[in-house]
Amino acid sequence: MTATTQQQTGVTMTNVEAVRTTLHAALVRDDRVLVMGEDVGARGNVFLITKGFLEEFGPQRIIDTPLAEASIVGIAIGMAMEGLRPIAEIQFADFIYPAFNQIVGEAAKVRYRSNGDYTCPLVIRTPYGGGVRGALSHSVSIEALFYHVPGLTILAPSTPADIKGLLNAAIECPDPVLFLEHKKTYRSVKGEVPGGYYTIPIGKADVKKAGTQLSVVSYGYNLHQALDAANRLEGDGISVEVIDLRSIRPMDKGTILESVRKTRKLLIVHEDNKFGGIGAEISAMVAEEAFFELDAPIRRLAGPDVPAMGYALPLEEEFMTSTEEMVDAMRELARF
Amino acid sequence: MAKTTAARGRDLDRGGLSDEQLVAMLRNMLLQRQLDNRGFQLNRQGKIPFALGSEGHEAVQAGAAMAFERGRDVLAPYYRDLGLALGVGMSPFEILSSLFARQTDRSMGRQFPNHYTNHDLGVMSISSIIAGHCTHAVGVAAAFKYRGESGRAVLCTTGEGATSQGEWHESVNYAAVHGLPIVFLVQNNEWAISTPQDMQMKVANVADKAPGYGLPGVVCDGFSPIATYRVMHEALERAHAGGGPTIVEAKCYRFLSHSTDDDDRTYRSRDAIEERRKLDPVPRFEQALIEAGVIDEALAKRLKQDVLRETNEATDAAEAQPYPTAESLYTNVVAGDYKPWQD
């Protein structure tokens, strides 16, 4: 580490600014780091995350790729196998399907199939999630499609400070990382970010609000709604503990179990479809490990079993779980 | 040590290669043939579950390997590259360790036969998913260019069927746009398992696709190691010098079934294969070197005895190795101690 563009003192910023400043610092810090993807150069990324990077770091490091997601990931894999630290961007998570083979069939297996002869220290960043009128192909959640895959690390931080710490950890990680950024939180979520370089350990959840009567596990935009709901219930004398998962694979069993053993009730909230979603794995784990310590059935609030949210506002709203639904579910579970 | 051929026997256009290099290519081809046969024999004996043959590819691979600069270039191979693997420095023992799936295999018995890895020699690890590795090859070439390592190039090989894949197209296109140091060698053996070339593409030559990418495309006789060497040497030199990618199509033929699990009698005639066998590159090159006076009959015989002995020794040595332990299934998923649930 030679230089840093970040101040040592904390500053308040949005999620999108946290992504931007962390990427910028990584580019300054390590010349093995490259950013590549569709429209990351002159356009500065569709959310302006890399605006000005092309001018500052040049076209060798900020690469506007051809419009071809499989090779964005595949070429980044080759760079990683050769010792660079590419950060590949998939413009919207919905566009990641053409790269599925490269992520699942290749990146996740490079270390394993060569028994460590080759490694793949690659970061794939992509904005996901709905609530922004993105319709069927600009609003999906993709984590469940990938969390089945050993060899992959999947991160989905929800606050600026966590984004900085976990994006730094992802860049340091010697294995491929899928880094998910919820679009609706890009500009709607602000928070204090510590100065200087730091990482947050991969695989560690964070108790964002302590409570005693009920545990809620969530991530992404839903996490902020869950916090809002929990704060509202505080006035009614219902004490809710809210856990931000942050890391989807690996997952933090210790933090979840410790909380559930204390509150004896669990609600899982995620935007992705309920069937086969992250909540299913958490439910199974808690049922296996702490069944007799539960005072109520595990409850899940998640996306419905339809292909995606529609463009029309009522279709989007129907798909997304509202804060009011969370309040109701928490109240019911607390009363159980 | 290179001698002129004019004084000795029939004239041989040697492509600038010395006697030693010509003999090395012949030896490589003889060893390929021997190891290929060994894989099929071991399968028939019930000693190994699977083998893939590259019979008919000996010349193109001996020629391409001779053009490869060891220690500088990187090979992104496909699953029919036994001769290239040997030619860039892998040993018969490594090949047999892979066939027997023994602990001494670099992947520790994880990978299918012919899916090599040898980072020290610049042999990249591949999957069986056709053309996926072409993007990785481009990534390595991009890294060479980014770091300013001139004089280094990537040799990316496929069969002709791979050129139907989107990832082959994406790879060639990206390499062309960025002028990367890479050669796409397409070993056109006319068959992708049972699917003939005219069901893969409308054009007569894979190289005909090159102008669509703004790249040079060259066809060479993949039954001639010297012809292949000449074209590959030129293409790699261009890449080393910053001249960008080339698509090289080496016309060869697949003499055997796709693998020990395939039966090519179900889709092609014996006569067609026998017709092509008349041009078998291995005895033909041996004969050409004898006629040119580069070797004599005695040396040819010795070379064949030599590769048979080497193959036998490697077979015995590899077979004697232990299997990987069952516990090794769990290692090297990711760095460190792997578990999806963190305590």
Contacts between the chains, C-beta under 8 A, distances in Angstrom:
chain1	res1	chain2	res2	distance
A	34	B	146	7.1
A	60	B	146	5.6
A	61	B	146	7.8
A	65	B	174	7.2
A	66	B	170	7.1
A	66	B	173	5.9
A	66	B	174	6.0
A	66	B	177	6.4
A	68	B	166	7.8
A	68	B	170	4.4
A	68	B	173	7.4
A	68	B	174	7.6
A	70	B	135	6.9
A	70	B	166	6.3
A	70	B	167	5.4
A	70	B	170	5.9
A	71	B	135	4.8
A	71	B	138	7.2
A	71	B	167	6.5
A	71	B	170	3.6
A	71	B	171	6.2
A	71	B	173	7.9
A	71	B	174	5.6
A	73	B	135	7.7
A	74	B	132	6.6
A	74	B	134	7.7
A	74	B	135	2.4
A	74	B	136	6.1
A	74	B	138	7.5
A	74	B	139	7.0
A	74	B	167	6.2
A	74	B	170	7.4
A	74	B	171	7.3
A	75	B	135	5.2
A	75	B	136	7.6
A	75	B	138	5.0
A	75	B	139	4.2
A	75	B	142	6.2
A	75	B	171	7.7
A	75	B	174	6.1
A	76	B	139	6.3
A	77	B	135	6.8
A	77	B	136	5.2
A	77	B	139	6.0
A	78	B	76	8.0
A	78	B	135	6.3
A	78	B	136	3.6
A	78	B	137	6.2
A	78	B	138	6.0
A	78	B	139	1.9
A	78	B	140	4.8
A	78	B	141	7.8
A	78	B	142	7.1
A	78	B	143	7.3
A	79	B	139	4.2
A	79	B	140	7.4
A	79	B	142	5.9
A	79	B	143	5.1
A	79	B	146	7.9
A	80	B	139	7.3
A	81	B	124	6.7
A	81	B	125	7.9
A	81	B	136	6.1
A	81	B	139	7.0
A	81	B	140	6.7
A	82	B	74	7.7
A	82	B	139	6.6
A	82	B	140	4.5
A	82	B	143	4.0
A	82	B	144	7.7
A	83	B	143	6.9
A	84	B	143	5.2
A	84	B	146	7.0
A	86	B	139	7.7
A	98	B	166	7.7
A	101	B	129	6.0
A	101	B	132	6.1
A	101	B	167	7.8
A	102	B	132	6.6
A	102	B	135	6.7
A	102	B	167	7.8
A	105	B	127	5.6
A	105	B	129	5.0
A	105	B	132	6.4
A	106	B	127	5.9
A	106	B	129	7.3
A	106	B	132	5.4
A	106	B	133	7.9
A	106	B	136	7.2
A	109	B	127	6.6
A	110	B	125	6.3
A	111	B	332	5.4
A	111	B	333	7.2
A	111	B	334	6.6
A	111	B	335	7.5
A	112	B	110	6.9
A	112	B	332	5.6
A	112	B	333	5.6
A	113	B	107	6.1
A	113	B	110	5.8
A	113	B	111	5.7
A	113	B	115	7.5
A	113	B	117	7.5
A	113	B	125	5.7
A	113	B	127	6.8
A	114	B	106	7.0
A	114	B	107	5.9
A	114	B	111	7.9
A	114	B	117	4.2
A	114	B	119	7.5
A	114	B	125	3.8
A	115	B	106	6.5
A	115	B	107	4.9
A	115	B	108	4.7
A	115	B	110	6.2
A	115	B	117	7.8
A	115	B	331	7.6
A	115	B	332	5.3
A	116	B	332	4.5
A	117	B	106	5.6
A	117	B	107	7.5
A	117	B	117	4.7
A	117	B	118	7.2
A	117	B	119	4.7
A	117	B	125	6.3
A	118	B	117	6.5
A	118	B	119	5.8
A	118	B	124	6.9
A	118	B	125	4.8
A	119	B	335	7.4
A	150	B	333	5.3
A	150	B	338	7.5
A	150	B	340	7.1
A	151	B	333	5.6
A	151	B	334	6.2
A	153	B	334	7.1
A	174	B	334	7.7
A	174	B	335	4.5
A	175	B	334	4.3
A	175	B	335	5.9
A	203	B	342	3.9
A	204	B	342	7.0
A	247	B	342	7.9
A	249	B	340	5.9
A	250	B	339	6.7
A	250	B	340	5.0
A	250	B	341	6.5
A	250	B	342	5.0
A	251	B	340	6.5
A	251	B	341	5.8
A	251	B	342	6.8
A	252	B	342	5.1
A	253	B	341	4.1
A	253	B	342	6.1
A	253	B	343	5.9
A	254	B	342	6.5
A	254	B	343	4.8
A	285	B	341	6.6
